[in-house]
Amino acid sequence: MAFPQHGVVRTPGTRELLEEAADRGGRPGRRASTRSASTRRSLQGKVAVSHVFCVPGLPERELDAPAAGLAEAGISLTTVAPSSDLVLPIERLREHGVHVGLGSDGVRDSWSPFGDADMLHRAHLLARVQDARLDEELEAAFRAGADDGAHLLGLERADLRPGSPADFLLVRGECLPQVVVELPRRELVVRGGRIVARDGELVGG
């Protein structure tokens, strides 16, 4: 695969590698994703592939085999929900047993000036590109970033039960779907039991 982002000009040899990749043609993204399913058993449950823009356009019959291979190998996928035609088909992949999480990249860099690393905002974007309408769909978008993202990283689920991680935020809203749609100001953000932000501002010290 060829993925030039920052090093095309400043890293020696990159331009030649890009030319070689272009000359080979084909559908390398799809082949590489399928090949990833042969990952050694020692890495099962420890590998995640991000973006995978070759997957969203696959019809169901072409998705079956690679999805089954990924599920068997314990390989997870992540999406950043960039647009309706590039977001992973999360529900279809889950039906095959593939774990899918929601992430964020391009945090105001040369890739995109609009990233802010705010996962609630990212859940909002996921719901929009999925054309979510029902409360269940809006809540599922939130869970993809909160619970599924934590699972992908091997972190405990923060569910406000005794013994769970003290990581949470407080906002005003009648229900979770409303919060996903309206993105209210974070009145309080707690990380590891420590207040890190209050009323939308970082807490010093």
C-alpha positions in Angstrom: 0.0 0.0 0.0 1.1 3.6 -0.5 0.0 6.2 1.9 2.0 9.4 1.5 1.1 12.0 4.1 4.0 14.1 5.4 7.1 12.5 4.0 6.9 12.8 0.2 9.3 15.7 0.0 11.4 15.5 3.1 12.0 11.7 3.3 14.5 10.3 0.8 13.3 7.4 -1.3 9.6 8.1 -0.8 8.9 9.5 -4.2 10.5 6.3 -5.8 8.3 4.0 -3.6 5.2 5.9 -4.6 6.0 5.5 -8.3 6.6 1.8 -7.8 3.3 1.4 -6.0 1.5 3.3 -8.8 3.1 1.1 -11.5 1.8 -2.0 -9.8 -1.8 -0.9 -10.0 -4.5 -3.3 -8.8 -6.5 -3.1 -5.5 -3.7 -3.3 -2.9 -5.8 -2.0 -0.1 -8.2 -4.9 -0.3 -5.5 -7.5 -0.7 -3.6 -6.1 2.3 -6.7 -6.2 4.4 -7.4 -9.8 3.4 -3.8 -10.8 4.0 -3.9 -9.3 7.5 -6.2 -12.1 8.4 -3.3 -14.5 8.4 -1.7 -12.7 11.3 0.1 -15.0 13.8 -1.9 -16.4 16.6 0.3 -14.6 19.1 -1.2 -11.3 17.8 -4.8 -12.3 17.9 -6.9 -9.6 19.5 -4.0 -7.2 19.4 -4.2 -5.9 15.8 -6.4 -3.1 14.5 -6.6 -1.7 10.9 -7.7 1.8 10.6 -9.7 3.5 7.8 -9.8 0.6 5.4 -11.4 2.7 2.7 -11.6 -0.2 0.3 -14.3 -1.9 2.4 -17.3 0.5 2.4 -18.0 0.0 -1.3 -17.9 -3.8 -1.2 -21.2 -5.6 -1.9 -22.3 -8.1 0.8 -21.1 -11.2 -1.2 -17.6 -9.7 -1.6 -17.4 -8.7 2.1 -18.2 -12.2 3.5 -14.8 -13.8 3.0 -12.5 -11.0 4.2 -14.8 -10.3 7.1 -14.9 -13.9 8.2 -11.1 -14.0 8.0 -10.7 -10.9 10.1 -13.1 -12.2 12.7 -11.3 -15.5 12.9 -8.0 -13.8 13.3 -9.3 -11.4 16.0 -8.4 -8.3 13.9 -10.4 -5.2 14.7 -11.2 -2.3 12.3 -11.6 1.4 13.1 -13.3 4.2 11.2 -13.1 8.0 11.5 -16.5 8.4 9.8 -15.1 10.9 7.2 -18.1 10.7 4.8 -21.1 8.5 3.9 -19.1 6.7 1.2 -16.0 6.1 3.3 -17.4 5.1 6.7 -17.1 1.4 7.5 -20.4 -0.6 7.3 -20.2 -1.2 11.1 -23.4 -3.3 11.4 -22.6 -5.5 8.5 -19.1 -6.2 9.8 -20.4 -6.9 13.3 -22.8 -9.5 11.8 -19.7 -11.3 10.7 -18.1 -11.0 14.1 -15.6 -8.2 13.3 -15.1 -5.7 16.1 -15.3 -2.1 14.9 -14.4 1.0 16.9 -14.7 4.7 16.2 -11.6 6.9 16.4 -10.4 10.4 15.5 -7.4 11.6 13.5 -6.3 14.6 11.5 -6.2 16.8 14.5 -5.7 20.2 12.8 -2.7 19.0 10.8 -1.9 18.9 7.1 -4.5 16.2 6.6 -7.4 18.2 7.8 -7.9 21.4 9.9 -11.2 20.3 11.3 -10.2 17.5 13.7 -10.5 18.2 17.4 -10.0 14.8 19.1 -13.4 15.2 20.7 -15.0 11.8 20.7 -18.5 13.1 21.4 -18.2 15.3 18.4 -16.9 12.3 16.4 -19.9 10.2 17.5 -22.1 13.1 16.2 -20.3 13.0 12.8 -20.7 9.2 12.6 -24.4 9.5 13.2 -24.6 12.2 10.5 -22.8 10.2 7.8 -24.8 7.1 8.7 -28.0 9.2 8.3 -29.1 8.1 11.8 -32.7 9.0 12.5 -33.8 6.7 15.4 -32.8 7.0 19.0 -31.2 3.5 18.8 -29.1 4.6 15.9 -27.9 7.8 17.6 -27.0 5.9 20.8 -25.2 3.2 18.8 -23.0 6.0 17.3 -22.1 7.1 20.8 -21.3 3.5 21.9 -19.0 3.0 18.9 -16.8 5.8 20.2 -17.1 5.2 23.9 -17.5 1.4 24.6 -16.2 0.0 21.4 -13.2 2.3 21.3 -12.3 1.3 24.8 -12.7 -2.4 24.0 -10.4 -2.1 21.0 -7.7 -0.5 23.2 -8.1 -3.2 25.9 -9.5 -0.7 28.3 -12.3 -1.2 30.9 -15.7 0.1 30.1 -16.5 3.3 32.0 -20.1 2.6 33.0 -20.3 4.4 36.3 -20.6 1.2 38.3 -18.5 0.5 41.4 -14.9 -0.4 40.4 -15.2 1.0 36.8 -12.8 3.7 35.6 -13.6 7.2 36.9 -13.6 8.6 33.4 -16.7 10.5 32.4 -18.2 13.8 31.4 -21.3 15.7 32.6 -23.6 17.5 30.2 -27.2 18.8 30.3 -29.6 16.8 28.3 -32.8 14.7 28.5 -31.3 11.6 26.9 -28.2 10.3 25.2 -29.6 10.7 21.6 -30.2 14.3 22.3 -26.7 14.8 23.6 -25.3 13.2 20.4 -27.3 15.6 18.2 -27.0 18.8 20.1 -23.4 18.5 21.5 -24.0 20.5 24.7 -21.1 22.1 26.5 -19.1 19.7 28.8 -19.8 21.1 32.2 -17.4 18.7 33.8 -14.8 16.3 32.5 -13.2 13.7 34.8 -10.2 11.5 33.9 -8.9 9.0 36.3 -10.9 10.5 39.1 -9.5 14.0 38.6 -11.4 17.0 37.2 -9.5 18.0 34.0 -12.1 20.5 32.6 -15.0 22.6 33.9 -17.5 24.6 31.9 -15.7 24.0 28.7 -12.3 25.1 29.9 -9.3 23.0 31.0 -8.5 23.0 34.7 -4.9 24.0 35.4 -2.5 22.0 37.6 
